[in-house]
Amino acid sequence: MNSLPYMQLYVNDYLADTAHLNATQHGAYILLLMNYWQQGKPLNNSRERLAFVARMTPEEWEDNREILAEFFWIDGDIWTHARVENDLAKVREKSEKASVSAKQAFAKRSLGVRSATHEQSPIYTDSDTDTDTKKDIYTEDFEKFWNTYPIKVGKGAAMKAWVKAIKKTTAEVIVEGADRYARDPNRDPSFTAHPATWLNGDRWLDSPLPHKRPQTGFREPDNTPTIVPPKFEPIDTSESIPMPESVKALLGQIRRNS
């Protein structure tokens, strides 16, 4: 997918999730997200190349890598961000629909068709192809996957991804992976990958998701008791050592000047 001149930024969610970051970590995280969006695919951290993307020295990357990794699913060198993947899937789906509409419009103009209806033209609308025409392209195994997967978005795109996926493994393995993903207690519905994205990423091979972090975005309060030093009282001074005359004279001078 060609890079877009803009990317989605959900300000409230971002601020809630990143309240514990300092300014340097904020900058690095934003740079990683922008690079992810520009490439249109998960980040590759082979040979720690993401340090360069984040504009950090190797030492700075080493110090901040762990906290930045909290926002990604990491499989080897591949860093995947659920929210960006969802947004990319939406853009791809919208682009595909626009492409189909443009091809249909071109075909109508080429054939000189002024009105596209079932009785007058072989050119059908999206609603037509989504019912009778496309109904037969979904295989029984794909329907098992579709019924198992936790969200139902972009069925046509998912079918295309399915055709590619079953060349790599069996339908049974994919459906079992989708079932594990659907039942994973750490899966966040708002960050659930679209079916096509999940299939294209070979996600049936994924390990269980990491435990959810607290959603408040704030660190736990520090309940360490405050130690108050004892108040110094004149009575606590030792009387065994008399005050030098020079000190008495200096104190007397200070009193007179004040």
C-alpha positions in Angstrom: 0.0 0.0 0.0 1.3 3.4 -0.9 2.0 5.6 2.1 -0.7 8.2 2.9 -0.1 11.9 3.7 -1.8 11.5 7.1 -2.3 8.9 9.8 -5.0 8.4 12.5 -4.1 9.7 16.0 -6.6 9.0 18.8 -5.6 11.7 21.1 -7.5 10.7 24.3 -6.4 7.0 23.9 -2.8 8.0 23.2 -2.5 10.3 26.2 -4.1 7.7 28.5 -1.8 4.9 27.3 1.4 7.0 27.4 1.0 9.0 30.6 4.1 7.2 32.0 6.4 8.1 29.2 8.9 11.0 29.4 9.5 13.4 26.5 12.2 11.3 24.9 10.1 8.2 24.9 7.1 10.1 23.5 9.2 11.3 20.6 10.6 7.8 19.9 7.1 6.2 20.0 5.6 8.7 17.6 8.5 8.2 15.2 8.0 4.4 15.3 4.2 4.9 14.6 4.9 7.2 11.7 7.4 4.8 10.2 4.9 1.9 10.6 2.2 3.9 8.8 4.6 5.0 6.1 5.6 1.4 5.3 2.1 0.0 5.7 3.4 -3.1 7.5 4.9 -4.2 10.9 8.3 -2.9 11.9 11.5 -4.9 11.5 13.9 -4.6 14.3 16.7 -6.8 12.9 20.1 -5.7 14.2 18.2 -3.2 16.4 17.5 -0.9 13.4 14.6 0.7 15.2 17.1 2.6 17.2 17.8 4.6 14.0 14.1 5.0 13.3 13.6 6.4 16.8 16.6 8.8 16.4 18.3 7.2 19.4 21.9 6.2 20.1 22.4 2.5 20.8 22.8 3.4 24.5 19.5 5.4 24.5 17.7 2.6 22.7 19.0 0.0 25.2 17.7 2.2 28.1 14.2 2.8 26.5 13.6 -0.4 24.4 11.7 -2.3 27.0 9.1 0.4 27.8 8.5 1.2 24.0 8.1 -2.6 23.4 5.0 -2.5 25.7 3.0 -1.0 22.9 3.7 -3.7 20.3 3.3 -7.5 19.8 6.8 -8.8 19.3 7.6 -12.0 17.4 11.3 -12.3 16.9 12.4 -9.1 15.1 8.9 -8.2 14.0 7.0 -5.5 16.0 3.2 -5.4 15.3 0.9 -2.6 16.5 -2.7 -3.6 16.8 -4.3 -0.2 16.4 -2.2 0.8 13.4 -3.0 -2.6 11.8 -6.7 -2.0 12.2 -6.4 1.4 10.7 -4.4 0.1 7.7 -7.0 -2.6 7.1 -9.8 0.0 7.0 -7.8 2.1 4.5 -7.1 -1.0 2.3 -10.8 -2.0 2.4 -11.9 1.5 1.5 -9.3 1.6 -1.3 -10.5 -1.7 -2.7 -14.1 -0.5 -2.8 -13.1 2.7 -4.5 -11.2 0.7 -7.1 -14.1 -1.6 -7.8 -16.5 1.4 -8.1 -14.0 3.1 -10.5 -13.8 0.0 -12.7 -17.6 -0.3 -12.8 -18.0 3.3 -13.7 -15.4 2.9 -16.5 -17.2 -0.2 -17.8 -20.5 1.6 -17.9 -19.1 4.5 -19.8 -17.4 2.2 -22.3 -20.6 0.3 -22.9 -22.7 3.4 -23.1 -24.9 2.2 -20.3 -26.9 5.0 -18.7 -28.8 3.0 -16.2 -27.5 -0.1 -14.5 -30.3 -2.5 -13.4 -30.6 -6.2 -13.4 -32.9 -6.1 -16.4 -30.9 -3.7 -18.5 -27.2 -4.4 -17.8 -24.8 -7.1 -16.8 -23.0 -4.6 -14.6 -24.0 -5.1 -11.0 -23.8 -2.9 -7.9 -21.8 -3.8 -4.8 -25.1 -4.9 -3.0 -25.8 -7.4 -5.9 -22.3 -8.9 -5.8 -22.5 -9.2 -2.0 -25.6 -11.4 -2.2 -26.2 -13.8 -5.1 -23.1 -13.4 -7.2 -20.5 -13.7 -4.3 -22.4 -16.1 -2.2 -20.8 -19.2 -3.8 -17.2 -18.1 -3.5 -17.0 -18.7 0.2 -15.9 -22.3 0.9 -17.1 -24.4 3.8 -13.7 -24.2 5.6 -13.6 -20.4 5.2 -17.1 -20.2 6.7 -15.9 -22.2 9.7 -13.0 -19.6 10.1 -15.4 -16.7 9.6 -17.9 -18.0 12.2 -15.0 -18.6 14.7 -13.2 -15.3 14.3 -14.2 -12.7 16.9 -15.1 -9.8 14.6 -16.8 -9.9 11.2 -15.3 -7.1 9.0 -14.2 -7.2 5.3 -15.4 -10.7 4.3 -14.3 -10.3 0.7 -10.8 -9.2 1.7 -10.7 -12.0 4.3 -11.5 -14.6 1.6 -8.7 -13.4 -0.6 -6.3 -13.7 2.4 -7.7 -17.1 3.2 -6.9 -18.4 -0.3 -3.2 -17.4 0.3 -3.2 -18.7 3.8 -4.3 -22.3 3.1 -1.3 -22.6 0.7 0.9 -22.3 3.8 -0.9 -24.5 6.2 -4.2 -26.5 6.7 -7.6 -25.0 7.3 -7.8 -26.8 10.6 -4.7 -25.1 11.9 -6.0 -21.7 10.9 -9.4 -22.2 12.5 -7.8 -23.5 15.7 -5.6 -20.4 15.8 -8.6 -18.2 15.2 -10.4 -19.9 18.1 -7.4 -19.4 20.4 -7.3 -15.7 19.4 -11.0 -15.3 20.0 -10.9 -16.9 23.5 -7.6 -15.2 24.6 -8.5 -13.3 27.8 -5.9 -10.7 27.1 -7.4 -9.7 23.7 -8.7 -6.2 23.6 -11.8 -5.9 21.4 -10.8 -2.3 20.4 -7.4 -3.6 19.2 -8.6 -6.8 17.5 -7.1 -7.3 14.1 -9.3 -7.5 11.1 -9.7 -11.0 9.7 -7.7 -10.3 6.5 -4.9 -8.6 8.5 -4.8 -11.6 10.9 -4.6 -14.1 8.0 -2.0 -12.1 6.0 0.2 -11.9 9.1 0.2 -15.7 9.6 -1.2 -14.9 13.0 -2.4 -18.5 13.6 1.3 -19.0 14.7 1.1 -16.3 17.4 1.8 -17.0 21.0 -0.8 -16.0 23.6 -1.2 -12.2 24.0 0.7 -10.4 26.8 -1.2 -9.5 29.9 -3.1 -6.3 29.7 -1.5 -3.3 31.3 -3.6 -1.1 33.7 -5.9 1.1 31.6 -5.6 4.2 33.8 -2.4 5.3 32.3 -1.0 6.2 35.7 1.6 4.6 37.8 0.7 3.0 41.1 0.9 5.4 44.0 4.0 5.4 46.1 2.9 4.4 49.7 6.3 4.6 51.2 6.0 6.4 54.5 7.6 9.8 54.7 10.3 10.0 57.3 10.2 13.4 59.1 13.5 14.3 60.9 13.2 15.1 64.6 12.7 18.7 65.4 15.8 20.3 66.9 15.2 21.9 70.3 17.7 24.2 72.2 17.2 21.9 75.2 18.8 19.1 73.3 22.2 20.9 73.0 24.9 19.8 75.2 25.7 22.1 78.2 29.1 20.7 78.8 30.8 22.9 76.3 30.4 26.7 77.0 29.9 29.1 74.1 33.1 30.8 73.0 33.3 34.5 73.9 33.9 35.4 70.2 30.6 33.8 69.3 28.8 35.6 72.1 30.2 38.9 70.9 29.2 38.1 67.3 25.6 37.3 68.4 25.4 40.4 70.4 26.5 42.5 67.4 23.8 40.8 65.3 21.1 41.6 67.8 22.2 45.3 68.1 22.2 45.7 64.3 18.8 44.1 63.9 
